[in-house]
Amino acid sequence: MKNSIILRKICSQDQAIVQAILDAAPSYYMKIDGVPNAGSAKNVFEDLPPHCTADSKHVLLIENESIPVGVVEIIIGYPNSKVAWIGLLVIDEKFQGMGLGKASYDLTEEYLHQFAVDSIQLGVNDTNGVGMAFWPKMGFKMQGRTRINQGIKVTSTVYVMEKPT
Ligand SMILES: CC(C)(COP(=O)(O)OP(=O)(O)OC[C@H]1O[C@@H](n2cnc3c(N)ncnc32)[C@H](O)[C@@H]1OP(=O)(O)O)[C@@H](O)C(=O)NCCC(=O)NCCS
């Protein structure tokens, strides 16, 4: 597949496009929630960590050759002002394993250069073997923090990973 990826910042008017991408990644939701259709585009646009305002959230649509193939959700300034938090990076299952995840992550790092952050952090569920393999390949290391995530039918440990910018 030809990779010609761009990231495009979108707003909640594009919720249906994001929902279609989440619905096209059922294996991910099986791993973290135990059901295939647990992804909520509304939550992607609206969920905010404590003390964060709506303008700290960036939802980026990943398009390849103008076709929506994935989504990245970022919070700038969480868990502290010098950190960008990747809440989600998901590629439509039809397009996984073709290099689009790596290309999208590389563009996400470039996107983050405009902000005064020292590092990027994210949480990976231990039930998500693909995520546990993918992020270290992108240069992330275990940061040390963990928490328990109670999904709909699956309980997992979330490991915080970090990469300096
Ligand atoms: C994780 C994800 C974004 C990776 O995207 P992708 O397009 O499938 O990955 P790529 O083809 O770009 O591969 C990038 C690297 O990850 C590795 N990788 C990808 N899928 C893998 C898998 N199933 N098992 C082991 N390694 C894997 C590749 O081997 C590659 O490493 P390499 O460069 O050394 O060859 C994608 O699989 C996805 O959307 N998964 C569901 C959501 C998710 O788990 N997101 C992360 C947690 S927020």
PDBQT file of the ligand as one rigid body, heavy atoms in Angstrom, charges set to zero:
ROOT
HETATM    1  C1  LIG A 201      -0.626  -0.217  17.483  1.00  0.00    +0.000 C 
HETATM    2  C2  LIG A 201      -0.949   0.240  16.045  1.00  0.00    +0.000 C 
HETATM    3  C3  LIG A 201      -1.246   1.748  16.048  1.00  0.00    +0.000 C 
HETATM    4  C4  LIG A 201       0.272  -0.039  15.181  1.00  0.00    +0.000 C 
HETATM    5  O1  LIG A 201       0.002   0.403  13.875  1.00  0.00    +0.000 OA
HETATM    6  P1  LIG A 201       0.370  -0.505  12.620  1.00  0.00    +0.000 P 
HETATM    7  O2  LIG A 201       0.116   0.306  11.402  1.00  0.00    +0.000 OA
HETATM    8  O3  LIG A 201      -0.324  -1.804  12.737  1.00  0.00    +0.000 OA
HETATM    9  O4  LIG A 201       1.941  -0.735  12.872  1.00  0.00    +0.000 OA
HETATM   10  P2  LIG A 201       3.118  -0.588  11.802  1.00  0.00    +0.000 P 
HETATM   11  O5  LIG A 201       2.811  -1.443  10.625  1.00  0.00    +0.000 OA
HETATM   12  O6  LIG A 201       3.411   0.834  11.550  1.00  0.00    +0.000 OA
HETATM   13  O7  LIG A 201       4.321  -1.258  12.621  1.00  0.00    +0.000 OA
HETATM   14  C5  LIG A 201       5.199  -0.492  13.416  1.00  0.00    +0.000 C 
HETATM   15  C6  LIG A 201       6.049  -1.421  14.240  1.00  0.00    +0.000 C 
HETATM   16  O8  LIG A 201       5.221  -2.123  15.207  1.00  0.00    +0.000 OA
HETATM   17  C7  LIG A 201       5.358  -3.521  15.026  1.00  0.00    +0.000 C 
HETATM   18  N1  LIG A 201       4.063  -4.190  15.129  1.00  0.00    +0.000 N 
HETATM   19  C8  LIG A 201       2.931  -3.832  14.504  1.00  0.00    +0.000 A 
HETATM   20  N2  LIG A 201       1.959  -4.720  14.786  1.00  0.00    +0.000 NA
HETATM   21  C9  LIG A 201       2.530  -5.653  15.588  1.00  0.00    +0.000 A 
HETATM   22  C10 LIG A 201       2.046  -6.832  16.199  1.00  0.00    +0.000 A 
HETATM   23  N3  LIG A 201       0.780  -7.253  16.014  1.00  0.00    +0.000 N 
HETATM   24  N4  LIG A 201       2.882  -7.558  16.975  1.00  0.00    +0.000 NA
HETATM   25  C11 LIG A 201       4.175  -7.178  17.154  1.00  0.00    +0.000 A 
HETATM   26  N5  LIG A 201       4.692  -6.053  16.584  1.00  0.00    +0.000 NA
HETATM   27  C12 LIG A 201       3.873  -5.303  15.820  1.00  0.00    +0.000 A 
HETATM   28  C13 LIG A 201       5.853  -3.703  13.606  1.00  0.00    +0.000 C 
HETATM   29  O9  LIG A 201       6.583  -4.907  13.495  1.00  0.00    +0.000 OA
HETATM   30  C14 LIG A 201       6.707  -2.493  13.378  1.00  0.00    +0.000 C 
HETATM   31  O10 LIG A 201       8.002  -2.689  13.896  1.00  0.00    +0.000 OA
HETATM   32  P3  LIG A 201       9.271  -2.665  12.906  1.00  0.00    +0.000 P 
HETATM   33  O11 LIG A 201       9.314  -1.234  12.404  1.00  0.00    +0.000 OA
HETATM   34  O12 LIG A 201      10.393  -3.027  13.794  1.00  0.00    +0.000 OA
HETATM   35  O13 LIG A 201       8.967  -3.634  11.837  1.00  0.00    +0.000 OA
HETATM   36  C15 LIG A 201      -2.152  -0.544  15.427  1.00  0.00    +0.000 C 
HETATM   37  O14 LIG A 201      -1.866  -1.926  15.444  1.00  0.00    +0.000 OA
HETATM   38  C16 LIG A 201      -3.459  -0.286  16.139  1.00  0.00    +0.000 C 
HETATM   39  O15 LIG A 201      -4.174   0.652  15.818  1.00  0.00    +0.000 OA
HETATM   40  N6  LIG A 201      -3.791  -1.141  17.129  1.00  0.00    +0.000 N 
HETATM   41  C17 LIG A 201      -5.044  -0.994  17.879  1.00  0.00    +0.000 C 
HETATM   42  C18 LIG A 201      -5.002   0.219  18.794  1.00  0.00    +0.000 C 
HETATM   43  C19 LIG A 201      -3.815   0.181  19.716  1.00  0.00    +0.000 C 
HETATM   44  O16 LIG A 201      -3.447  -0.849  20.277  1.00  0.00    +0.000 OA
HETATM   45  N7  LIG A 201      -3.203   1.366  19.907  1.00  0.00    +0.000 N 
HETATM   46  C20 LIG A 201      -2.086   1.509  20.830  1.00  0.00    +0.000 C 
HETATM   47  C21 LIG A 201      -2.518   1.683  22.233  1.00  0.00    +0.000 C 
HETATM   48  S1  LIG A 201      -3.207   3.339  22.467  1.00  0.00    +0.000 SA
ENDROOT
TORSDOF 0
